[in-house]
């Protein structure tokens, strides 16, 4: 008898358990439905199609790759002066300026030139606050930075962490559209810095080759940003990226060898071959000019 | 008091009634049922950081790539994303919820033919692999759950994460001696 009387109670428990969880999950689901990963799954589930999504290296990764093993000399005059902050009065220009200053900060830390880093972090913090990007433990971060102003290595590491926290915050708080805008500007600034560090065109210049190869990541970034084409600010960022991409599209693409997979002497997988992008001096100069024009439009808020 | 708290209190009350009835044999059963009722939580879980929390990391000579990704999957589902690989050494790890079975990861060329370059099914569904890339290119990363596909209407979704790291030459050079 006891067992029989317990069954309905158990069923009620299960029922209530599922209700309480679904009550809890509903707002979460609504809130996070804009998170990239969930949006991906939801759209896949509804369409049952094999949709493709796009990832791209961060501007830090891009710049790190471009300058790898290259003897580039740091130039202080290339970064966007912090005095320009007053130019950015609307959301669009603030998003883009934040991307520019984040790329500038990465540039400084990659070269371990951190004497002006705090000034840039201050500007980044102000723009982030204006855009309601409130990263956790922001005050602690800023205190750590202040305490390490004389320690180049620590300052570089903390500055990198600070930039990463901003991107993490945007990803975790359904702000993919803002991330698309900020990253677009960071990529443009990264290219501008690289093109100006390398200087004049020379044949077989490894840095130029790497700059040109950014066509691949630009393609992915544009396709990622296009998911948010309905947003006015993102659309403006897509327009800026497209102006540069149109130049990339002119470059000749040669398939010297088919892509193959081999194993080296350490049994490590090696992906060989693939398409190579070839660029002439005129094309290089055109790319440099267009990137500079687009970048200047952003920093002088002349969109 | 909100609805959640009220329901939780009601559940605790019912649970205590069962417990007080001293039907200890059924206690374990009740506990299991309770756990099962909460298993629905998996449906609402957030996957954003799944890859960084669950995938196996490479050693310190590799750096995290922001191309890493996590997503919700249903059993039997396949999804793809495109990444850019520079002329560097890469490490890719995959991990997924047990309910999704073994996780298959395939690397394909980003062209019309989508030529297959790597398939972990050929390596007993190993959860990580390294490769060196000699020419910058885009690659398609295809991830599949090998568990049996359920009804389309099934709401059961679980996380899969793909962690991508690249070799940091500076770290490699620094790592000598103690």
Interface residues (C-beta under 8 A of the other chain):
Chain A: X2 X3 X6 X9 X10 X12 X13 X14 X16 X17 X18 X19 X20 X21 X22 X23 X24 X25 X28 X29 X32 X35 X36 X37 X38 X40 X41 X42 X44 X45 X48 X50 X51 X52 X53 X54 X55 X56 X57 X58 X61 X64 X65 X68 X69 X167 X171 X172 X210 X213 X216 X217 X219 X220 X223 X259 X261 X264 X268 X269 X270 X271 X272 X273 X274 X275 X276
Chain B: X3 X4 X7 X8 X10 X11 X14 X15 X17 X18 X21 X23 X26 X29 X30 X33 X34 X36 X37 X38 X40 X41 X43 X44 X46 X47 X48 X49 X63 X65 X66 X67 X68 X69 X70 X71 X72 X73 X74 X77 X78 X79 X80 X81 X82 X83 X84 X85 X86 X87 X88 X109 X115 X117 X118 X129 X130 X131 X132 X133 X134 X135 X136 X137 X138 X140 X152 X157 X164 X166 X168 X169
